[in-house]
Amino acid sequence: MSLIHFQSTYHLLHQYDSIKSRAPEILGDFYADTAIYHFNDNEKTLTFTSERLIPSVSSNRKRMLLLFSNPHPHSIQQGMFLSPSVKGRESFFWTGMKEASWFSLPEESPAPRRLAEIFLNLEYKSPFELLFYCYYSFPTRYPEHIQKLFGKDFFKEVIEPEASQAFSRIIQNEQPAAVVTFNKSIFNKVSTQPVGKYIARLKHGEVIQNVLHGTEKKVPVFLTYPTGWRYDSDYKDLRRKSLERVKDSVLSVEDLVLSVEDLVLSVEDLVLSVEDLVLSVED
């Protein structure tokens, strides 16, 4: 397994047989990869491999959590989020983020496992420390396949509560300055106010943002185009501009906070100067 991989187990009990019978069709060719999916007929469990990237070193950069729906099994096999397709084509995510100056890599076209090392060890240049996280940990080819495989009841009673609790823990433990998501459904799950149709809003230059719900600290959450979105002749430019606006919004908030802190320090210095003057007059 890659350094970003971890395993979890679902106890399927009386639903085991029906879920296992649906698995070959829904999971496709990946069903045969027991390193990703392992059905245990005796214990009626399904153990699976997922991914999460939290840097193994710390820095003074602002932490940004990149929030995805769930892992793709091909990326699990390759060892890094959003790995090249089975045809070898680079994900639009990487080209868009690089073109929007979210980061620059120390080498050209690193292999997936090397790319994971780069982000784990903060070997890239960026104003941010980037965390990669999936709201749902179970890997499928498409997000909607999770409920299709497990059924509404198991999804609602087991998968949804676990995902919500795990997300709350990651926010509490890692303390990101902001969250960026690429999926409207996930944005609506974690933000205080949901959104409806949003692609046209992004095209018109709007920065779609809110704050996470259920957190003590107000953490901004942003929504941008899906990682595979290409339904416009200018999709590359539209994606880049949206990512640039999100980045600039986060950095401008940081600059505002720093300006306020500088102002407070200036006022404190002024007060001290006045106190010194008063003391001098009294002497």
C-alpha positions in Angstrom: 0.0 0.0 0.0 1.0 3.6 -0.5 1.8 5.9 2.4 -1.5 7.6 1.9 -3.6 4.5 2.1 -5.6 3.1 5.0 -8.1 0.3 5.4 -11.6 0.1 6.9 -14.2 -2.6 7.3 -18.0 -2.6 7.0 -19.9 -5.3 8.9 -22.7 -6.1 6.4 -24.5 -8.8 8.4 -27.8 -9.8 6.9 -27.2 -7.5 3.9 -23.9 -9.2 3.0 -25.2 -11.5 0.2 -27.2 -8.9 -1.6 -24.4 -6.4 -1.5 -21.8 -8.9 -2.7 -24.1 -10.0 -5.5 -24.3 -6.4 -6.8 -20.6 -5.7 -6.4 -19.2 -7.2 -9.7 -21.5 -5.0 -11.9 -21.1 -1.8 -9.9 -17.4 -2.1 -9.1 -16.5 -3.3 -12.6 -13.1 -4.8 -13.2 -11.8 -3.4 -10.0 -14.0 -5.9 -8.1 -11.3 -8.5 -8.7 -8.6 -6.5 -7.0 -8.5 -7.9 -3.5 -6.0 -5.2 -2.4 -8.9 -2.8 -2.7 -12.0 -4.9 -1.9 -12.0 -8.0 0.2 -15.3 -9.8 1.0 -15.1 -12.2 3.9 -17.9 -14.8 3.6 -17.4 -16.2 7.1 -17.5 -12.8 8.9 -19.8 -11.2 6.4 -17.6 -8.1 6.1 -16.2 -6.0 3.4 -12.7 -4.6 4.0 -11.6 -1.9 1.6 -8.6 0.4 0.9 -9.0 4.2 0.9 -6.8 7.2 0.7 -6.1 10.4 2.7 -3.1 12.7 2.5 -2.1 14.6 5.6 1.5 16.1 5.3 4.0 14.2 7.5 5.9 17.4 8.2 4.7 20.9 9.4 5.3 24.3 8.0 4.3 27.9 8.5 2.0 27.8 5.5 -1.8 28.1 5.8 -3.4 24.7 5.7 -6.0 24.1 3.0 -8.1 21.0 2.9 -9.0 19.8 -0.6 -12.3 18.0 -0.2 -13.4 15.3 -2.8 -16.4 13.0 -2.9 -14.7 9.6 -2.6 -11.6 7.8 -4.0 -11.5 6.3 -7.5 -10.2 2.7 -7.4 -7.8 3.4 -10.2 -6.1 6.1 -8.1 -5.9 3.6 -5.2 -4.1 1.2 -7.5 -1.7 3.9 -8.7 -1.0 5.3 -5.2 -2.1 8.9 -5.4 -5.3 11.0 -5.6 -6.5 11.8 -9.2 -3.8 9.6 -10.9 -3.6 9.6 -14.7 -6.4 7.7 -16.4 -6.1 4.1 -17.6 -5.1 5.7 -21.0 -2.3 7.7 -19.2 -4.0 11.1 -19.5 -3.2 13.6 -16.7 -6.2 14.6 -14.6 -7.6 18.1 -15.3 -7.2 18.7 -11.5 -3.4 18.8 -11.7 -3.2 21.0 -14.8 -5.8 23.4 -13.5 -4.2 23.8 -10.0 -0.7 24.3 -11.5 -1.9 26.8 -14.1 -3.8 28.7 -11.3 -0.5 28.8 -9.3 -1.7 26.8 -6.4 1.6 25.0 -6.4 4.6 24.2 -8.5 6.3 20.8 -8.4 10.0 20.2 -8.1 10.1 17.8 -11.1 8.2 17.3 -14.3 5.4 14.6 -14.4 6.3 12.6 -11.3 4.8 9.1 -11.0 1.8 8.8 -8.7 3.6 7.4 -5.7 6.4 10.0 -6.1 3.7 12.7 -6.3 2.3 11.4 -3.0 5.7 11.8 -1.4 6.1 15.3 -2.7 2.8 16.4 -1.1 3.5 14.4 2.1 6.9 16.0 2.6 5.9 19.5 1.4 8.5 19.4 -1.4 6.4 21.7 -3.6 6.2 25.5 -3.7 2.9 27.0 -2.6 1.4 29.6 -0.2 -0.5 26.7 1.2 0.0 23.4 3.0 -2.4 21.1 1.1 -4.4 18.3 2.6 -6.3 15.8 0.4 -9.4 14.3 1.9 -12.5 12.3 0.6 -15.8 12.8 2.4 -16.7 9.2 1.7 -13.9 6.7 2.2 -15.3 3.9 0.0 -13.8 3.8 -3.5 -16.0 3.6 -6.6 -15.9 4.7 -10.2 -18.6 7.2 -9.6 -19.8 8.7 -6.3 -23.5 7.6 -6.8 -22.3 4.0 -7.0 -21.8 3.9 -3.2 -25.5 4.1 -2.4 -26.3 1.9 -5.5 -24.0 -0.8 -4.0 -24.9 -0.7 -0.4 -28.6 0.3 -0.6 -30.4 3.3 0.9 -30.7 1.8 4.4 -27.0 0.9 4.9 -25.9 4.2 3.3 -28.1 6.2 5.6 -27.6 4.3 8.8 -23.9 3.5 8.6 -22.0 5.3 5.8 -23.5 8.7 6.2 -23.0 9.0 10.0 -19.4 7.6 9.8 -18.6 10.1 7.0 -20.0 13.1 8.9 -18.2 12.1 12.2 -14.9 11.5 10.4 -15.1 14.9 8.6 -15.7 16.6 11.9 -12.7 14.9 13.4 -10.4 15.9 10.5 -11.5 19.6 10.8 -11.0 19.6 14.5 -7.6 17.8 14.4 -6.0 19.4 11.4 -7.5 23.0 11.8 -7.5 24.0 8.1 -7.8 27.7 7.3 -10.3 26.9 4.6 -11.8 24.0 2.6 -12.2 23.8 -1.2 -14.5 21.2 -2.7 -15.1 20.1 -6.3 -18.5 18.6 -5.8 -21.8 20.4 -5.2 -23.4 17.6 -3.2 -20.4 17.5 -0.8 -20.4 21.3 -0.5 -24.1 21.2 0.4 -23.4 18.5 3.1 -20.7 20.5 4.9 -21.7 24.2 4.4 -24.2 26.2 6.4 -26.1 27.2 3.3 -26.6 24.9 0.3 -26.4 26.0 -3.4 -28.5 25.1 -6.4 -27.3 25.5 -10.0 -23.9 27.0 -9.8 -21.9 26.4 -13.1 -23.3 29.6 -14.7 -22.4 31.5 -11.5 -18.8 30.3 -11.7 -18.7 31.2 -15.4 -19.7 34.8 -14.5 -16.8 35.0 -12.1 -18.6 34.5 -8.8 -16.7 33.0 -5.9 -19.1 30.5 -4.3 -18.3 30.2 -0.6 -19.9 29.7 2.8 -18.7 28.4 6.1 -18.7 24.9 7.5 -21.6 24.0 9.8 -21.1 22.4 13.2 -17.7 23.9 13.9 -16.7 26.3 16.7 -14.5 28.3 14.5 -15.9 29.7 11.2 -14.0 27.9 8.5 -14.6 29.1 4.9 -15.6 26.5 2.4 -15.4 27.1 -1.4 -17.0 25.4 -4.3 -15.4 25.2 -7.8 -15.8 23.1 -10.9 -15.8 19.3 -10.7 -12.3 17.8 -11.3 -13.4 16.3 -14.6 -15.5 19.2 -15.9 -14.9 20.1 -19.5 -18.3 21.0 -20.9 -17.4 24.3 -22.5 -15.0 25.2 -25.3 -13.1 27.4 -22.8 -13.2 24.9 -19.9 -9.4 25.2 -19.2 -9.5 28.9 -18.9 -12.8 28.9 -16.8 -11.4 26.3 -14.4 -8.1 28.2 -14.0 -9.8 31.5 -13.3 -12.2 30.0 -10.8 -9.2 28.4 -8.9 -7.3 31.6 -9.1 -10.3 33.5 -7.5 -10.6 31.0 -4.7 -6.9 31.2 -4.0 -6.9 35.0 -4.1 -10.0 35.1 -1.8 -8.2 33.0 0.8 -5.0 35.0 0.6 -6.9 38.3 0.8 -8.6 37.2 4.0 -5.2 36.3 5.4 -3.9 39.7 4.4 -6.9 41.4 6.1 -6.3 39.5 9.3 -2.6 40.5 9.2 -3.5 44.1 8.6 -5.9 44.1 11.6 -3.2 42.6 13.7 -0.7 45.2 12.6 -3.2 47.9 13.4 -3.8 46.5 16.9 0.0 46.4 17.5 0.3 50.0 16.2 -2.4 51.2 18.6 -0.7 49.3 21.5 2.6 51.0 20.6 0.8 54.4 20.6 -0.7 53.8 24.0 2.7 52.8 25.4 4.3 56.0 23.9 1.6 58.1 25.5 2.1 56.4 28.8 5.9 57.0 28.6 5.2 60.7 27.8 2.9 61.0 30.8 5.5 59.4 33.0 8.2 61.8 31.7 6.0 64.8 32.4 5.3 63.5 36.0 9.0 63.1 36.6 
